[in-house]
Structures are given as C-alpha cells and as structure tokens.
Amino acid sequence: MRKQSNKKTGELRLIAGQWRGRKLPILTSEGLRPTTDRVRETLFNWLQFDIQGAQVVDLFAGSGSLGFEAASRGAQQVTLIEMDKAAARQLNQNVSRLSAPQINVIQQSALDWLNAESTQHTKLDIVFIDPPFNKSLVSPTLAALKRGEWLHSDSLVYVESERNLPPEIFNDFDILREKHHGQVSFRLLTPSTEETTHV
C-alpha cells in the first residue's frame, strides 16, 4: 500500500481583475514556493498594458498564482504546465472552481512540453518561468523557448530565480526590468533584437 502524501493545503488570494479577492486552496509542500503578493503586484504592474488578450504560459505552475492572476486580469488563454501529479490535480480543481475555460492545465515537465510541441504552435505573448531553485532549470528553459520558436519579437518572459545566476544565461534576451529581494531575483525579459555572433 502506498504511503499517503503529507502535502497540506494553504490558500492563494487573487489580487485584481474579475476574481479580485477570491481565495483558492493550494498545496503547501517542499519545493512549492508561490510568488508572494508583493512580487505579484510588482510583476503585474510591469505587465499592466500587455496582459489583456494575451496568450500566456506558466511553465512551472506550482500553485498557479501567476497563471490565475493573469487570467483574472484578462489574458485570453492561459496554459499551466505542472509536473507534480497532486499539484496538477489541485490546479484543475481550482480551474473548475473559477469556471475558467480559458485556463488549461497540462501535467508534464516544462522542458518536455516545450521540446515536444511542433513549431506550428501559437506564439506566446507572456511566459512565466519560476522553477524550483538551484536545479539549473532557467538556462535550458530559455534555450528551449528560443529553439522552439515560441516567442515573437515583443514577447515578455518573466523569470523568478535565485540571485546568483550567471548573467550569460540571459545573453539572447534584453532585460527590461530587474529587482532583487534577499536572495531572489525577478526579471522581465524580451527577445534580443541583436543577432548573437558565435566566433
């Protein structure tokens, strides 16, 4: 008999938009680190003129805090990619609670999803990358976005990461906004317009 999961339930409060103030149950488990209200407020201030009608993907959805907030504020389509089975189940339950057909949950590794999809897909307007820290996931995720032609020239990519990432990880992107809080960094990127020259 399988050992029962020790995952507990916490709560996520949506900040603004059609579901402003709505509270959703979320799993609280090791490695699941929902973006704080303060950081979400800053992020969506950055995105306030770009979120309406956007095609959005949250590649390491976890609690879904970024994706649900984007949908609440008017994103046209939000895809939540989450590898953990229990977390994905919770995301689906919250989609049902909100009666939100514009949100789609896929239980899969973010890198597997990016690498498996055909290049004939819809270009993404906004991408959230908030992976587990210290797992070296930011660099391959950015590379997969570029390689798979997921982005257009005005796409926006939000990266939340440990502070000590080497700057060359972002060589193919322009950093539009950047903030640090303790050991955490928050960046808003867009694909660089300059061609990188390899010698």
Solvent accessible surface area in square Angstrom, and as a share of the most:
residue,aa,sasa,rsa
1,M,246,1.10
2,R,223,0.81
3,K,178,0.76
4,Q,162,0.72
5,S,73,0.47
6,N,124,0.63
7,K,73,0.31
8,K,148,0.63
9,T,85,0.49
10,G,24,0.23
11,E,113,0.51
12,L,8,0.04
13,R,97,0.35
14,L,0,0.00
15,I,17,0.09
16,A,27,0.21
17,G,39,0.38
18,Q,120,0.53
19,W,29,0.10
20,R,183,0.67
21,G,38,0.36
22,R,97,0.35
23,K,114,0.48
24,L,1,0.00
25,P,34,0.22
26,I,7,0.03
27,L,22,0.11
28,T,65,0.38
29,S,36,0.23
30,E,180,0.81
31,G,57,0.55
32,L,38,0.19
33,R,83,0.30
34,P,51,0.32
35,T,6,0.03
36,T,81,0.47
37,D,61,0.32
38,R,177,0.65
39,V,18,0.10
40,R,2,0.01
41,E,72,0.32
42,T,33,0.19
43,L,1,0.01
44,F,2,0.01
45,N,77,0.40
46,W,32,0.11
47,L,0,0.00
48,Q,103,0.46
49,F,178,0.74
50,D,66,0.34
51,I,8,0.04
52,Q,141,0.63
53,G,40,0.38
54,A,4,0.03
55,Q,45,0.20
56,V,2,0.01
57,V,3,0.02
58,D,2,0.01
59,L,1,0.01
60,F,36,0.15
61,A,8,0.06
62,G,11,0.11
63,S,8,0.05
64,G,0,0.00
65,S,5,0.03
66,L,4,0.02
67,G,0,0.00
68,F,0,0.00
69,E,0,0.00
70,A,0,0.00
71,A,1,0.00
72,S,4,0.03
73,R,45,0.17
74,G,22,0.21
75,A,6,0.04
76,Q,113,0.50
77,Q,62,0.28
78,V,0,0.00
79,T,16,0.09
80,L,0,0.00
81,I,0,0.00
82,E,20,0.09
83,M,132,0.59
84,D,54,0.28
85,K,131,0.56
86,A,24,0.19
87,A,6,0.05
88,A,4,0.03
89,R,122,0.45
90,Q,22,0.10
91,L,1,0.01
92,N,75,0.38
93,Q,81,0.36
94,N,0,0.00
95,V,22,0.13
96,S,83,0.54
97,R,111,0.40
98,L,9,0.04
99,S,92,0.59
100,A,3,0.02
101,P,127,0.80
102,Q,39,0.17
103,I,10,0.05
104,N,68,0.35
105,V,21,0.12
106,I,45,0.23
107,Q,99,0.44
108,Q,60,0.27
109,S,25,0.16
110,A,6,0.05
111,L,40,0.20
112,D,80,0.41
113,W,22,0.08
114,L,3,0.02
115,N,88,0.45
116,A,77,0.60
117,E,74,0.33
118,S,67,0.43
119,T,69,0.40
120,Q,162,0.72
121,H,35,0.16
122,T,88,0.51
123,K,83,0.35
124,L,11,0.05
125,D,41,0.21
126,I,1,0.00
127,V,0,0.00
128,F,0,0.00
129,I,0,0.00
130,D,18,0.10
131,P,3,0.02
132,P,53,0.33
133,F,45,0.19
134,N,118,0.60
135,K,131,0.56
136,S,93,0.60
137,L,40,0.20
138,V,5,0.03
139,S,49,0.31
140,P,51,0.32
141,T,0,0.00
142,L,4,0.02
143,A,46,0.36
144,A,2,0.01
145,L,0,0.00
146,K,77,0.33
147,R,153,0.56
148,G,14,0.13
149,E,97,0.43
150,W,7,0.02
151,L,21,0.11
152,H,61,0.27
153,S,81,0.52
154,D,109,0.56
155,S,0,0.00
156,L,18,0.09
157,V,0,0.00
158,Y,0,0.00
159,V,0,0.00
160,E,7,0.03
161,S,0,0.00
162,E,25,0.11
163,R,107,0.39
164,N,125,0.64
165,L,26,0.13
166,P,60,0.38
167,P,106,0.67
168,E,102,0.46
169,I,36,0.18
170,F,9,0.04
171,N,100,0.51
172,D,56,0.29
173,F,13,0.05
174,D,58,0.30
175,I,75,0.38
176,L,91,0.45
177,R,127,0.46
178,E,78,0.35
179,K,108,0.46
180,H,76,0.34
181,H,105,0.47
182,G,49,0.47
183,Q,142,0.63
184,V,36,0.20
185,S,0,0.00
186,F,13,0.06
187,R,16,0.06
188,L,6,0.03
189,L,0,0.00
190,T,19,0.11
191,P,15,0.10
192,S,27,0.18
193,T,118,0.69
194,E,141,0.63
195,E,161,0.72
196,T,67,0.39
197,T,115,0.67
198,H,160,0.71
199,V,192,1.10
